[in-house]
Amino acid sequence: MESSVWRSSRSAALAWILLDWAASAFSTILITLVVAYVERVVFADAAWGVPGGVVWAWIMAAAMLASALLAPLLSAHADRTHGHKRWLLIATAVGAGASLGLAAVPPTARLAVAAAIVIAAVGFDMAQIFTGSLLPRIARGVDADRLSAAGFGAGYLGGAIALILATAVVTNREALGLAAPDALRWSFVVMGGWWLAFSLPAAFVRMGDGRSADHAASSAGELLGFARSLAGETAGSLGRTLLGAVLVLGAVQTAIAQFSSLALERFQLDSAALVRLVLLVQFVALPGALFMGWLSTRWNRAGALVLCLAGWIAVIVLAAFVQNPGQLTGLAVLLALVLGGVQSVVRATIAGLAPAGRFGATFGLLQVGTKLAGFVASLLFGAAYAATGESRTGLMVLLAQLAAGWWVLRR
């Protein structure tokens, strides 16, 4: 029997899936070509007195902190004004515009390069809040699991295709008459253009109704109203789930952001080898995300989540002992199998627990906590790296945070 998601709002579900398809261009190119551009071109000479890998970690930390500061009031404002879709489109335009701006500024403008990456990453984070807050307006229950998994699956495929196109620009730079740094900058045009173009269908469909009559007159009042709503019947479940989720997702997002940097630093991979590795992750993650979505509906969300978390702990532990590119490839496959599963299951779980009319505040709180947890993890990762000169020491920070999140979720 056809799912009620597709019977009741097929166009809304398709447009929503395309949001993941579109935004994944940013996330995949960020951890391949952008990180290579930062470490091998812009900060290749340790211009700020530290290795390029440290600068990259701190750029990511700055983006996470900025997202954490902006998300609460913006998400509460969206709840109060019923403007989730409007702010989704604004965040997408800002993030994609900053991606195009990254392509426009020369590599010698180091501060502008760092600022463009931070702004694009913050736009991406805000878009993820409103993409998540639209999920419970389209689907609930097992339909939310299916739709969330379909979105992540489409995201991996879309991100892989966008990365192939962007890489083609870099690979064929001589035929195009481009120097290597300029070819990388043109690949960022692909990143921003893809993200913007495939997000546009969301502007032309209606994505459910998240209206509620008991909204405050200000965003601050809206946040207080949400805090009071947590004192209700589901407070314990929602509060514990949010706390565990932010610890887990903060560690996971930091690990994803640093995976490429570790590969570059430890194995001296060139850009082409790094792209091949990430493409492998994308293509393996597609069936992995769909399988976890199927497992969470056929078995249960808790069991699927435990499986994903065990896989992530294995990834982080094994990353400290990887000695050669072959082992790195095996680690990438393991990472891919659990990459989207944990994010998909958490997104569907939060959508099911979010109070009516507070979808934006709920996902905003999830994003704030995730970015604060990621900010601390990235900062400590960078500090450990700078202090020891060995990137793998930062993995212990991520392992401790992931284990703490798992402990909270199990309770």
C-alpha positions in Angstrom: 0.0 0.0 0.0 1.3 3.4 -0.9 2.5 5.5 2.0 0.3 8.3 3.1 3.2 10.7 2.7 3.0 10.2 -1.1 -0.8 10.1 -1.3 -1.5 13.3 0.6 1.4 15.6 -0.4 3.5 14.1 -3.1 4.7 17.4 -4.5 5.6 18.7 -1.0 7.5 15.5 -0.2 9.4 15.6 -3.5 10.3 19.3 -3.0 11.4 18.5 0.6 13.6 15.6 -0.6 15.2 17.9 -3.2 16.3 20.2 -0.3 18.6 17.4 0.9 19.6 16.7 -2.7 20.5 20.4 -3.2 22.2 21.1 0.1 24.5 18.1 0.0 26.4 19.7 -2.8 27.7 22.2 -0.2 28.6 19.5 2.4 30.4 17.2 0.0 32.4 19.9 -1.8 33.1 21.6 1.5 35.0 18.5 2.9 36.9 17.9 -0.3 37.7 20.8 -2.6 37.1 23.6 -0.1 39.3 22.0 2.6 42.0 21.3 0.0 41.8 24.9 -1.2 42.2 26.2 2.4 45.0 23.8 3.4 46.9 23.6 0.1 46.4 27.0 -1.4 45.2 29.8 0.9 47.1 28.7 4.1 49.7 26.5 2.5 52.5 28.7 4.0 51.2 28.8 7.6 50.3 32.4 7.0 48.6 32.7 10.4 51.4 31.0 12.2 49.7 27.6 12.4 49.3 24.7 9.9 46.4 24.9 7.4 44.7 22.0 9.2 44.5 24.0 12.4 43.0 27.0 10.6 40.4 24.7 9.0 39.4 23.3 12.4 39.0 26.9 13.8 37.0 28.1 10.7 34.6 25.2 11.4 34.5 26.1 15.1 33.7 29.7 14.3 30.9 28.6 11.9 29.4 26.3 14.6 29.5 29.1 17.2 27.8 31.6 14.9 25.1 29.1 14.1 24.5 28.4 17.8 24.1 32.1 18.5 21.8 32.8 15.6 19.6 29.7 15.6 17.4 30.3 18.8 15.9 33.7 17.9 15.6 32.9 14.2 13.8 29.6 14.7 11.5 31.1 17.4 10.7 34.0 15.0 9.8 31.4 12.3 7.5 29.7 14.7 5.8 32.9 15.7 5.3 34.2 12.2 4.8 30.7 10.6 7.7 31.6 8.3 9.6 28.3 8.2 9.6 28.0 4.4 10.4 31.7 4.0 13.4 31.5 6.3 14.5 28.3 4.6 14.7 30.1 1.3 16.5 33.1 2.8 19.1 30.8 4.5 19.6 29.0 1.3 20.1 32.2 -0.6 22.6 33.5 1.9 24.6 30.2 2.0 24.6 29.7 -1.7 25.5 33.4 -2.2 28.4 33.1 0.2 29.6 30.0 -1.8 29.6 32.1 -4.9 31.4 34.8 -3.0 34.1 32.3 -2.1 34.6 31.7 -5.8 34.9 35.5 -6.4 37.5 36.5 -3.9 41.2 35.7 -4.6 43.1 33.3 -2.4 45.3 36.1 -1.2 42.3 37.6 0.6 42.6 35.1 3.4 40.2 36.8 5.9 37.6 37.1 3.1 38.0 33.4 2.3 37.5 32.4 5.9 34.5 34.7 6.3 32.8 33.3 3.1 33.2 29.8 4.4 31.8 30.7 7.8 28.8 32.5 6.2 28.1 29.7 3.8 28.3 27.1 6.6 25.9 29.2 8.8 23.5 29.5 5.9 23.7 25.7 5.5 23.0 25.2 9.2 20.0 27.5 9.2 18.6 25.8 6.1 18.9 22.5 7.9 16.9 23.8 10.9 14.0 24.8 8.6 14.3 21.7 6.5 13.9 19.6 9.7 11.0 21.8 11.0 9.1 21.2 7.8 9.3 17.4 8.2 6.5 17.1 10.8 4.3 19.3 8.7 4.5 16.8 5.9 4.8 13.4 7.6 4.5 11.8 11.1 5.2 8.4 12.6 6.8 5.8 10.3 6.1 8.1 7.4 8.6 10.6 8.9 11.2 7.8 9.1 10.7 6.9 5.5 10.8 10.5 4.3 13.8 11.4 6.4 15.7 8.4 5.1 14.7 9.2 1.5 15.9 12.7 2.0 19.3 11.6 3.2 19.6 9.0 0.5 18.8 11.6 -2.2 21.3 13.9 -0.5 24.1 11.4 -0.9 23.4 10.8 -4.6 22.9 14.6 -5.3 26.1 15.4 -3.4 28.0 12.8 -5.3 26.8 14.1 -8.7 27.6 17.7 -7.8 31.1 16.7 -6.6 31.7 14.8 -9.8 30.8 18.0 -11.8 32.9 20.2 -9.6 35.9 17.8 -9.8 35.6 17.7 -13.6 36.3 21.5 -13.6 39.5 20.9 -11.6 40.6 17.9 -13.5 40.1 19.6 -16.9 41.6 22.9 -15.8 44.3 22.9 -18.5 41.8 22.4 -21.3 39.8 25.2 -19.8 42.9 27.5 -19.5 42.7 27.7 -15.7 45.4 27.6 -13.1 44.8 25.1 -10.2 43.6 27.8 -7.7 41.2 29.3 -10.3 39.8 25.9 -11.2 39.0 25.3 -7.5 37.3 28.6 -7.3 35.1 27.7 -10.4 34.2 24.5 -8.6 32.7 26.6 -5.9 30.4 28.1 -8.5 29.1 24.6 -9.1 28.6 24.2 -5.3 26.6 27.4 -4.9 24.7 27.1 -8.1 23.6 23.5 -7.5 22.4 24.3 -4.0 20.4 27.3 -5.1 18.9 25.7 -8.2 17.5 22.5 -6.7 16.2 24.3 -3.6 13.9 26.5 -5.7 11.0 23.9 -6.1 10.3 24.3 -2.3 9.3 27.9 -3.0 6.4 26.8 -5.2 4.7 24.1 -3.0 2.7 24.2 0.2 4.4 22.2 2.9 1.6 21.5 5.5 0.4 23.7 8.3 2.4 24.3 11.5 0.2 27.1 12.8 -0.7 27.3 16.4 -2.8 29.9 18.2 -0.6 30.3 21.3 2.4 32.2 20.0 4.1 35.1 21.8 4.4 38.6 20.5 8.2 38.4 20.4 10.9 35.9 19.6 12.2 36.0 23.2 8.7 35.3 24.4 8.4 32.5 22.0 11.5 30.9 23.4 10.1 31.2 26.9 6.9 29.7 25.7 8.7 26.7 24.3 10.7 26.3 27.6 7.3 26.2 29.4 6.0 23.6 27.0 8.9 21.4 27.9 7.3 21.1 31.4 4.5 19.1 29.9 4.0 15.4 29.6 6.7 14.7 27.0 9.3 16.9 28.7 11.4 14.0 30.0 11.5 12.2 26.7 12.1 15.3 24.6 14.6 16.8 26.9 16.7 13.6 27.2 16.5 12.9 23.5 17.6 16.5 22.6 20.5 16.3 25.1 21.7 13.0 23.8 21.2 14.0 20.2 23.2 17.2 20.4 26.2 15.3 22.0 26.0 12.6 19.3 25.5 14.9 16.3 28.1 17.4 17.5 30.7 14.7 17.6 29.5 13.2 14.3 29.5 16.5 12.4 33.0 17.3 13.8 34.3 13.9 12.7 32.9 14.4 9.2 34.4 17.8 8.9 37.8 16.6 10.1 37.9 13.3 8.2 39.2 14.9 5.0 41.7 16.9 7.0 43.0 13.8 8.6 43.3 12.1 5.2 45.2 15.1 3.8 47.6 15.4 6.7 48.3 11.8 7.5 48.5 10.2 4.0 49.2 13.3 1.9 46.4 12.6 -0.5 46.0 14.8 -3.5 42.7 16.4 -4.3 41.8 13.7 -6.8 42.4 10.9 -4.3 40.4 12.7 -1.7 37.5 13.2 -4.1 37.5 9.5 -5.0 37.4 8.6 -1.3 34.4 10.9 -0.6 32.6 9.6 -3.7 33.0 6.1 -2.3 31.5 7.3 1.0 28.6 9.0 -0.8 27.7 6.0 -2.9 27.9 3.5 0.0 26.0 5.9 2.3 23.0 6.0 -0.1 21.9 2.3 0.5 23.1 2.6 4.1 20.7 5.5 4.9 17.8 3.7 3.1 18.6 0.5 5.0 18.6 2.3 8.3 15.3 4.0 7.4 13.8 0.6 6.6 15.2 -0.9 9.8 13.8 1.8 12.0 10.3 1.2 10.6 10.5 -2.7 10.5 12.3 -3.0 13.8 12.4 0.2 15.9 14.2 3.5 16.0 16.0 2.7 19.2 17.6 -0.5 17.8 18.6 1.3 14.5 20.1 4.1 16.5 22.2 1.7 18.7 23.5 0.0 15.6 24.6 3.4 14.1 26.2 4.6 17.3 28.2 1.4 17.7 29.4 1.8 14.2 30.4 5.4 14.8 32.4 4.5 17.9 34.2 1.8 15.9 35.0 4.4 13.2 36.6 6.8 15.6 38.5 4.1 17.5 39.8 2.6 14.2 40.7 6.0 12.8 43.5 6.2 15.5 45.1 3.0 14.2 44.8 3.5 10.4 48.3 3.0 8.9 47.9 3.0 5.1 45.5 4.1 2.3 43.9 0.6 2.0 42.9 0.7 5.7 41.7 4.3 5.2 39.4 3.1 2.4 38.0 0.3 4.6 37.4 2.9 7.3 35.6 5.1 4.8 33.2 2.3 3.9 32.4 1.7 7.6 31.8 5.4 8.1 29.5 5.5 5.1 27.3 2.6 6.3 26.4 4.6 9.5 26.8 8.1 8.2 23.3 9.0 7.3 21.5 6.5 9.5 22.1 8.2 12.8 21.2 11.6 11.4 18.1 10.3 9.7 16.8 8.4 12.8 17.5 11.4 15.1 15.7 13.8 12.7 12.6 11.5 12.5 12.6 11.0 16.3 12.8 14.8 17.0 10.0 15.4 14.4 7.8 13.0 16.3 8.4 14.6 19.7 8.2 18.2 18.6 5.3 20.0 20.3 2.6 21.3 17.8 3.5 24.9 16.7 7.0 24.6 18.1 8.7 22.8 15.2 11.1 25.6 14.5 12.1 26.1 18.2 12.6 22.3 18.6 14.9 21.9 15.6 16.5 25.3 16.5 17.3 24.0 19.9 18.7 20.8 18.3 20.8 22.9 16.0 22.1 25.2 18.8 23.1 22.3 21.0 24.7 20.4 18.1 26.7 23.4 17.0 27.8 24.3 20.6 28.8 20.7 21.1 30.5 20.7 17.7 32.2 24.1 18.5 33.7 22.7 21.7 34.7 19.5 20.0 36.3 21.3 17.0 38.1 23.8 19.4 39.5 21.0 21.5 40.4 19.0 18.4 42.3 21.9 17.0 44.0 22.6 20.3 45.1 19.0 20.7 46.4 19.0 17.2 48.3 22.2 17.7 49.8 21.1 21.0 50.9 17.6 19.9 51.4 18.1 16.2 49.4 14.8 15.8 45.9 15.0 14.5 44.8 11.6 15.9 44.9 12.9 19.4 41.8 15.0 18.8 39.9 11.8 18.1 39.8 11.1 21.8 37.7 14.2 22.3 35.2 13.0 19.8 35.1 9.5 21.2 34.3 10.8 24.7 31.5 13.1 23.5 30.0 10.4 21.4 30.0 7.9 24.3 28.4 10.5 26.6 25.6 11.1 24.0 25.0 7.4 23.7 24.8 7.0 27.5 22.1 9.8 27.7 20.1 8.3 24.9 20.1 4.9 26.4 18.7 6.3 29.6 
